[in-house]
Amino acid sequence: MSSSHSTESSSSEPAPGLRGSKNANNLLRPRKPKNARSKRALQAREPKEVEDPRTAIFVKGTHTGEKVNGVMKELMALKRPHAISFSKKNTKNDAGLFLVGQSTKKRPDGITFVRMFDHRVLDMCELGVDMFKSMAEFKTPKATPGHKPLLHFASELFDSHPRFVQLKSMLVDFFDGEVIDSICLAGLEHVISVSLGATPAALNAATATLEATSSSTPAAPEALPKIHIRGYTTRLLASRSRVPRVELAPMGPFMDLTLRRHQAADAELLKQAMRRPKLRKDEVEKGLGQKRKNLEVDDMRDLRRRIRVGKQDLGKLQTRKMKGLKAGRDDTLVKGNDEAPDDREGGTNFLGIPVPVSTVTVE
């Protein structure tokens, strides 16, 4: 009896490992909306042709120094309103960027940019803060929170070296806001300039591309130049032309950073992240459940329609009436010149008989 009872009790309760795997499968299983509100929430998280501004979550480690706290505070001020500061009590958030601050004895004053895709880590980049000046140290006007900055990358390594290409992509995703169709000159209130220190001779555009493709051992972080991030506000002054004269005033923050550890994106995961959805093309071609003929979207995402017309007689095409373009004007002039008599060869009388020049009479 005891053995049967123990067997029955063990079969009624699942093992901890099975219970955990069942919960994990429930999390990975695509959820079906139960009502219209949840359906709209799931559609908002689906891939879009024009992405929404990325929300960044700021997380502090167990030990953070004064320098790291100041950097995270200033970056959060520039990122608002798409910034969330994590504390002890947090709610569920849907964010595509993380900024983690941590200071240890081995790696002091470090910040790490983390990018997410499909609830997984896409890539990471760790930076060391060497110098920091807050915006409070500059007694100048500050930009309006929420305005999109103008990013300036002043080095050829941002387009050739893989480490700096990754950093440029992360900074663009971090500071980039809403996608806009036009730019108002008065709306460009501040500029974020990202430059590099003295570029070593071994890291020019030719050798950096060659080493990235042929060499399997990347360059040490100590050999890479430092990164200088500067914030400026713009002032539009009067000029002699319609275009105003632009001056830059230091606003802050000023930071000097050093590249440390990094994790590159997986090739397959990066391919999925860069894939464009076909939702717009399907919606345009199909419409509201009805397929539209002779309608297509080209590679540049422009809508093109094919129109079929009958045979046209271009001779009857209505054009602007001009004296110089009247039909038969040139023919009449040529005909008149051909019929005019030549005084050097003589003429004809009223009977049509040719007569010499000396006998030509005018009646």
C-alpha angles and dihedrals in degrees: 000000000000093000093050091048092052092049092050093049093048092051094049095058118055121229118263091246093053091046091054094047091051091054091047091052090051090054094049094044112099110253121231118220115248097197141007094271094055090044091057090048092053092046090053089059095049121103113281135199090231111033124221120244111285116249116222124208116208114212125184120209128224093276123031125164130217092266095054092046090053093049093050092047093052094045090049090053091053093045098050135152087028095055131101125191114211118223135164093286111052137163131211112288132184105218133154098199135054129190113196121190119201135159121194135164093254096042109023124190098010132164125187127204113210125189122200133203127180091352090304133104110262101183141331136210126191121206132188119221110225100166133013134181118181127220090251090070091063114073094205134110115282129221122257112265113253097028117132112247128221109244120212122188111191108191138072090227090074087071101035113031114072094219094054092041088058092047092050091051091051094048091049090052091046099050098030114106133178120344109252131195098209137020125232111210093217090052093066096089102155140023127210111206119197115191137160134231125247107324112227118236090245092059103057121128096270099046094040091056092045094049093046091055102036108027119072095197112075123217118273115258090238090063094054119092121253123261119237118199117189131179122210136176121223126234120196111212132184119270138175092260135055090261110081123230111254123214128183123222121191111254104162167214100150115191136174112201136184126209115243132162122349142179118216121219120263111255095231094043091048090051090054092047092052094046114113118226119245093215095107094049093049092047093048095048097041099034116189096346093307121101115232116215126226091016124124143155118231128214091274090057092248119145113239128185126195114222122196118208133177128250111293130205104224091192090072093047111132110237135170112288112238128166092228092054099047114133115253096016095114092041092054092051092049092047092050092051091050094051095047112106120246110232091203094060099038131241144250133264128232090278092055093249113142114243130188123260094257093056098047110122129187114223 
